[in-house]
Structures are given as structure tokens and as C-alpha cells.
Amino acid sequence: MFNALKYPTPIEEAIETIAYLMSQDYLLSLPNHDYEIPKRSVALLLLQKDPIFLEKVKQKELRYSEIEKVIAATQGHFTEPLSFVIAQVRHELGAEIEKTVVTQINKPRINGNDWLHKFTVNPITGFPLLVLVLYFGVYQFVGVFGGGTLVDLIETFFEERINPVVNDITAQLIPWVFLQDLFAHEYGIITLGLRYAIAIIFPVVSTFFLMFSILEDTGYLPRISLLIDKLFKSIGLSGRAVIPMVLGLGCGTMATLVTRTLETKRERLIATLLLALTIPCSAQLGVILGLLSQNSTALFIWSGFMLVIFLGIGILANRCLPGNEPYFYMEIPPLRLPSLKAILIKTYVRLKWYFGEILPLFIAASVFIWVGKLTGLFDILINLLTPIMQALGLPKAAAPTFLYGFFRRDYGAAGLFDLQQQGVLNSYQLVVAAVTLTLFIPCIAQLQFMVKERGIKIASLIAMFVFSFAFAMGFILNLILTNLEVRF
């Protein structure tokens, strides 16, 4: 009916030799019974380097050294591990049995999906497809449309219609200027905090979560994991880490929480570091793409610099941190047309969660700035940051943007948007500020989750490293651009 289970000749010969060298059969002790394991089965377990039976045989067999030599010699016949070769033979026999005993009543309808699946995970076709998805899904839809067109429309509406009305109403209702500043004017809760959240952050986050829900509902995200698995192995991660990395493009806080799904502590640490350092959240990414999309050279420098840092820090962490290379396995759902209802529900739920988190923080940031202006603390912090801004080639006016970024990365990105709109930054300064702010210390919420997931010691070390590294890279990039006199 079907072929018997027979392994390649070197393995069959090794099984016979090992069985001959062993002096006894072995027992497998389970809670209710001891099972006798034949010599052939023990030999197969030894060839697969089963740790339990290796230890048993080592203790009981006088000719164990000869058995070790047989195992090593057998491995020399194959490029893959013996455990893989043995499993492959068993899998092929299982598939043969299945074909023999299973009757397919209806012709399967998955041929097209199989072809499409192979198209998405084959490097030759998969990477160009991924580039197209990133270009149209992230750059054009989130960056240009969300971070550019929609932000400009809503921001203009706020500046021309909302903020003047708020300033007038607060002036009529509140006689004290210092209290007016809490709600209106340059740093007010409404004119700054709510404006940032609604006019700058909402369009970008909405377009990102919509795009992410589409990719998720089609089943394409796990295929990206398969496609990038080999590349991620070089930075100490498996393809599974694509999920938190992509989520990090939405919100670093949520992505840090999702790192717990990674297999090893080492992987979780590397992923947390890369999320804190190199992965911008959706609002930050959208605003930066919107700002730099007008100048292709500026966008290329920013994206290239970030990619080099991502790979460089990952490779360095992979070499320095102890531990084994991660393994990757994941259930792959079928590809399908996305459900409009599911996409809208997912997008709504994520937006609701996101704004439930950021609105209080944006309001708190505005209150902090207001208190800081009243007490002089804000000016003290600005003065402390001024020498750093000068070292980066940035004006003093850029210092508040980095203070905003400590509360939320997207808050800082919104401040960068304001500086660009006011014409404060030239093209060099815009790129340096964008790189430094992207690398800048994680926001308070992400920092809290880092402490929760990795512990206060690891989280503090990551935060200190990210803080110093961000400004060091900004300083180096400014030197490169100015000394090479790059034109853009």
C-alpha cells in the first residue's frame, strides 16, 4: 500500500551499529507505567541527540565513546542536522499515507491561494511586493495622505477657525492672563494639546490603523514574518518579531507588551531595545514622512540612516548578548479578501484605545508646560537643552520639541511639524531633528511598559543608552551633512 519507514542508508547503517554496541534495552518511565524502548528506537533518539537518552546511555554503556563516533560520522554524510533528516523522512511517509487513505470528494479550492502564498514568501517576488506595500500603504497612504493632505486640512481649520475663537472666549471669560494661558494661546490645553491630538495625530494614526487592519485581515502579516525571518536572524530575532515591530509603527507601548510572545528572554530584550530606539510610532512616522516627502533626498537620508542604525544595533546586540539563535514557527492563516466590517471594527477599537491613552497625556503635557512657564522650570530645561541643540546644529526653538517628545513621541513630532510650518528649520536641520527625535528616549507610556516587561534595571539602562545615543547620532549626522556640503 505504501513504502515502509526506511531512512537513508548511512542512518540505517548507524542504527544497526549503535544497536549492536548497546548492551541492553532501555525503559521510559511514565507516571503509571514503564515502557521498554527497543534498541532501534534508542539508536534513533541518540542520532537525534535526545538529551534524556544521551545521558542514560552515557551512564550505562561502556562503549559510549564508540557510539559517539558513529553519530559524528553519520552526521558527516548530511548538511542538515540528523533530527531534520529523520523528521523529513517521516513527514514524506505521512504524506504518502495520507494520499492513499484520504479520498478528496470535491476538488480543493486552494490552488490559487497556494500560488499566491508562494508568491508572497518567495524572496524573488515577495520583497518587491513588500516594497510596494510599504510604498503605497505606509508612505503614500499614511505619510503623504494622512500626514500631509489630511493634517494640512485639519491643521489649517484649527489655526484659522478654532484657535482664534478659543483665544477670544478665554479672554472674555477669564480676566487673568496666566490662567488664560492654561487653555489658550501658545501652549494651551485646547490650542496646543487638543490641536496636536486632533489635527496632527488623529489623521496619521487613523490611516495607519486602517492600513494595518487591512494587512492583518488579508493574512499577509504572517507571510511577512516568513519572508523576513532570515534577515531577522542576523539581528538575533526570528520572523515572529515582525509582529511587534510592525505594531511598533502603530504604538511602541502596545508593541513592547507584545514582545512577551517571543520565544526567549534574549529575543525579548533585543526587540525591546530596537523598539525603544529605532521604531517610530504611527503618528511620529506619519508626521516625519509628511514633512520629508517634499524632499526626496531628505527622506532618503532619514530612512537610510535609520535602517543602518536598526541593523547595526541589532547585529551588535546579537553578537554581544549570550544565548542561542531563535527558532521560528507560526501558524499561517489562509489568504483572503479583507472584510470591510472587520477592518472598520479593528480600526475603531484601536483608535479608541489609542486616544483613551494619549488624550490625558497630551492634556498633562500642556499643564506641565503651563506650570513650567509659571515657575520658570520650563525655561530652565530649555536652557539646559540649548547647548545640545547647538551641538546638533539646531536652533534654541527646537528644544521644546524634545521636551514634548519625552511625554509622547507623537507630541514631539507634532512640535517638529510646527517648527517646519514656521520656517524655523532649514533642510539640514529638519533631517537632523527628524533622526534625533526618532531615536529619542521612549515616551512615558512606553517606558512604563518597558519597566513592567523587562524590569526597572534593564529599562533604565535602555533609556540611558537611547538618550545618549540619539544625541550622539544627531551630532554625527550634522557633521556629515555640513562637512560634505550635501545639497538637497
N, C-alpha and C positions, 0 to 999 in steps of 0.2 A: 504493500500500500504506500509506504514511504520509506526512505532510507533510515537505517539505524543511526543512532548518535555516534558518530565517528569523528575524532579530531584529526588535525594534520599529523602526518607520520612522525615528526620529531616529538610531538606531545604524546602520542600513543606509545612511542618507544620509552619516553621518560616515565610515563605512568607504570609501565611494566618493570623498569629498572628500580624505581623508588619502592614499588610494592615488594620486589624481591629483597631489597635492602632492609625493609622493616621486619622486625621480629614478631609483631603482634598486631591484632586489630585494636581499634580504639572505641571507647564509649563516649557518647554525647549525653551528658546528664541534664535532664529537664526536671521540673518540679515533681511530676508524677511517675516518671519512668526513665530508665537508662536505655538508650538506643545504641546498638552496635553498628559502627560505621566500617564498611568494608575497606580493605587496603586501597582499592582503586579510587574510592571516593576521597580517602585521606590524601592520596597522592595528588589528586586534582586540587584539593584545598591547599596543599603545600605549594603547588605550582602557581596558585593564585595569591600566595603569601598571606593566607588567613592567619591572623595573629594568635588566635587561640590554639590552633593545631600546630603551628610552628613551635610554640612554647612547649606543648605537650610532647611532641616528637623530640625536641631538643633535650628534654629532661630524661626520656625513657630509652632513646635509641643510641646504642654505642657507635653506630656507623652514620651518625647525623652529618658529619663533615662531608662524607661521600654524597649524601642526599643533597646537601647544599651545592656541591659541584655540578650535580646533574641538573638542578634547577637553573643555575647560572648558564650552563652550556645550552640548555633548551631555549632560554631567553635569547641567546645569541643568534638563533635562527630567525627571529622576528624583530621587526622595527617597533611594533606596538607592544604594550605590556601583555603578558600571558593571560591575565584576567580578561583583557579586552578580546583577545583572540578566542578564548574559550566561550565567552558570552556571545560573540558574533556567530559561532557555530551553532550554539543553542538557539539563538534567535532565528537563524535561517531554517533550522529544522522545525521550529514552531510555526514559522510562516508557511512551510510546506505542508504541515499537518492541517493548518487552518484551511488552506486551499482545497485539501482533499475532503474534509468533513463538513465544510460550510457551503451551503447552497445559496447563491445570490438570486433572490426571486426577481427583484427589479434592478435594472441597470443603475449602478451608482451615479449620483449626480455631482460628484465631487471632482471630476476630471478637470474641469475649468478652474476650480479652486486649487487643485494640486499644481496646475501650471502657474497660476498666479502666485501661489505660495513660494514656489521655487524662484519665480521672477523677483520676489521681494527680498529673499535671503541670499541669493547668489551675488557675490561681491561685484561681478561684472555688470549686472543690471541693477542690483539693489542700491549701491552707493549713488549712481546717478539719480535714481528715484528719490533717495533720501535728500539729495541736494535740491531737487525740485520741490519736495515737500517743505524743506526749511526755507527755501527762497520765497515760494508763494504763500506758505502757511504762516511762517514767523516774520520774515522780512516785509513782504508786501502787505499781508493782511493785518498783522499785529503792529509792525513798525511803521509802515507808511500810512496805511488806512487808519488804524487805531491810534498810534502815537503821533501821527501827523494830521490827517484830514479831520478826524473827529475831535482830537484835542484842540486844534485851532478853532474849530467852530464853537465848541462849548466854552473854551477859554475866552474867546472874543465876546461871547454873550455875557459871561461873568464880569469881564472888565468894563464893558460898556453899559450893561443893564443892571446887574446885581450889586456890585461893589459900590457904585455911586449912591444907590438907594440906601444901602446899609449904612454908609457913612453919614448920609443926611438924617436918617431916622435916629441913629445913636446920638448924633449931635443935638437933636431936638429933645430926646428923652433923657439923656444923661448929661448933666452940666459939667461933670469933671472929666477933663481930657484924659487923665491917666486911666480912668475906668472905661472911657470910650475905646481906648487902645486895646482893651481886652477882647472886644467884639469886632472892631472895625480897624480901618487904616492899614498900615503896612503888615503888621503881624497878628491881626485879629483872628479870633476863632472862626468867624464866618468868612472874612475876606482873604484869609490865608489857609487855615486848616481845612474848612469845608471846600474852599475853592480847589485846593490841591486834590482832595479826595474825589470830588465830583467831576471837576473839569479836566484834570490831568490823569488821575489814577483810574477812574471808572471806565473810560473808553478803552484804555490799554488792557486792563485786567479782563474786561468783558470779551474783547476779541480773542485774547489768549485762551481763556477758559472755553470759549466756543470752539476754537480750533482744536484744543486738547481733547474735548469731548468727542469731536468728530473722529479724530485719530484713534481714540480709545474704543469707540463703538464699532469701528470697522474691523478691529482685531489687528491693526497694523503695529501697535506699540510693542507687543512681544516679539514681533519679527525684527524690529529694530534691535532688540536685545540680542537675538541670534546673529544678526549681521555684524554688530559691533563687538561681539564677545572677544574675538582675537585681539582687537585693538585695545580693549579694556584690560586684557590680561597683562599688557605691558605696564600698566599703572597699578597693578595689584588688585584689580576688580574683575568681576565676571560680568557677562552680559546682563545679568539681573539688575546690576547697579544703574542701568539705563533708566529704570523706572523712577528712582529718587532723583536722578539728575534732571530728567525731563520735568518732574514735579517741581524741582527747584527753580525752573524757569517760570513756574507759576507763583510759588511761595516757598522760600527757604525754610520757614518754620515747619510747614507741613512735610517737606522733603526730609528734614532732619529726623522727624518722627518715623518716617517710612524706612529709614536706614536700618531699623531693627529687623527688617525682613531679610537682610543679607546674612550669609551663612556664618561668617567668622567675625570675631572681635576686631581682627586686623582690617578686614574689608570695611566694617562699620566706621572705624577710625579714619581710614583714608577717604571714604565717601564724605564723612562729616567735614574733614579739612577742606576738601575740594568744593563742597557746597558753601562753606563759610568764606572761601577766598575767591573763587573764580566764577561761580554761577549766579548771574543777576536774576532777581525776581522779575515777574512779567512786567510790572509797572516800570521798574528801572530799565529793563531791556527795551521795552516799547518806547520810552521817552528818549533813550540814547539812540536807538535806531532812527527815531523820528528826527532827532537833532542832526545826526551824522549822514542821513540819507541824501541830503542836498550836496554832499561832497564825497564822491566815491573813494578818493584817496584816504580821507579821514576815516571813513568806515572800514576800509581795508586795513589800515594801521591798527585801529582799535581791535577789530576781530582777530587779526593775525597775532597781535601781542597777547591777547587773552588766551588764544589757542596754545601758543608756545608756553605760557605760564601753566596752563592746565596740564599739558603733557609733561612739562619739565618737573613740576612739583609732584605729579603722580608717579613718574618714573623714579624720582629721588626717594619718595616715601616707600615705594615698592622695594627698593634696594636696601633702605635703612631699617625698616621695621621688620622684626622677626616674624616668621610664620610661613605656612605653605601656600602655594598657588591655589587660588579658589577654583572650585568646580562649579559647573553651570548646568542646571536642568530647570526646565519650566514647561508648564502645560501650555500648548499653543492652541488658542481658540480658532475656529474657522473664520475665514474672511467673509464679510457680508456687507450689504448696503446698510449704512447707518440709519437708525430710527430717529426721525425728527423729534418725536415726543421724548425719547430717552436723552437726546442731546440737549434739548431745552431744559429738562428737569435737572440734569447733571450741572449744566451751566448755572442755573438759578441757585441750586443748593450751594455750589462753590462760591458764587458771588455773595450769597447771604452770609456764609461762614466768614469769608474774607473781610467783608465790610463790618461784620459784627466785631471783628478783631481790630481792624485798623482805625475805625472812626474814633473810638475812645483814645487811642494813642495819638492820632492827629490833633484832637482837641487838647490832650495833655501836653503835646509839644508846643502848641500855641500858648497855653497857660504858662508853661515853663519859660518860654521866650519872654512873655509879658512880665513875669516875676523877675526874670533875669535882667530885663531892661530897667525895671523899677529899682532893683537892688544894686545894679552895676555888675552883677555876676556875668551877665551875657557879654558885656564889653570886656571883662577880664579874660573870659575864654576866647573871645575873638582876638585879643592882643596876644594871647599865648599861641594861637594858631597862625598869627600873621607871619612870623619868621619861616614857618614851614611852608606857607603859601608862597612866600618869596623864593624859597629854595626850589619850589616846583615851577617857578615862572608864572605864578598865578597872582591876580590882584587880591588885595585885602578883602574885597567884596565877596570872594569865593569862600571865605572862612565859615560864614553861617551855613552854607550848603553842607559842609561836613558835620556841623553840629546837628543839622536836621537829619543827616544820614545815620547818626547814632540812634535816633528814635526809630526811624524806619528807613530802609534803603530807598524805598519809593519816595519818601518825603524828601530825601536828599536829591533824588533825580528830578523831582519837581522844582526844587530850588535851582538846579542847573538849567532847567528849562527857562526859568525866569531870567537868569543871567544872560542866556543867549538871546532872549527876546529883547532885553535892554541893550544889547550890543556891547556888553562889558568884556566878553571874551573874544579873542581872535581865533583863527583856526587851530594854531598850535595849542593854545591854552585850552580850547574846547576838548581836544583829543586827550591831553594830559589829565584834565579834570575828569573826563569820562573814564579813563583807565583807572585812575586812583580811586575814584568813587566806587567803581565796580569791585575793586579789590578790597575796599574799606571794610572795617570791622562789622560783623553781622549786627543787625538791628536788635533791640532789646528782646523782642519776642523770640527770635531765632536763638539768641544767646541763652535764654531761659530753657529752651528745649535742649540745647547742647549740654547744659548742666544736668538736666534731667536724664538724658540718654547716655552721656559719656562720663558724668561726674564733674564736680567743680574743679578738680585739679587739671584734668585734660582740657576742659572747656576754657579755663583761664589761660593755659599755655597756648591753645589755638588762637584765642582772641589777641593775646600779646604778639604772637608771631604775625598774624594777619595785619594788625595795626601798623607794626614797624615795616613789614614787607610792602604794604600798599604804598606808603610814602617813599620808600626806597625805590620802587619800580617807577613811580611818578617822576622822581628826581632823575633817574637814569634815562627815561623816555624823553624828558625835556632836554637833557644834554644831547641826546642823539639827534633830535629834531633840529635844535638850534645850531649844533656844530656842523651837521651835514647840510644845513640850509635846505631842507626838504620843501619843495614847492607844492602847495595844494590850497 
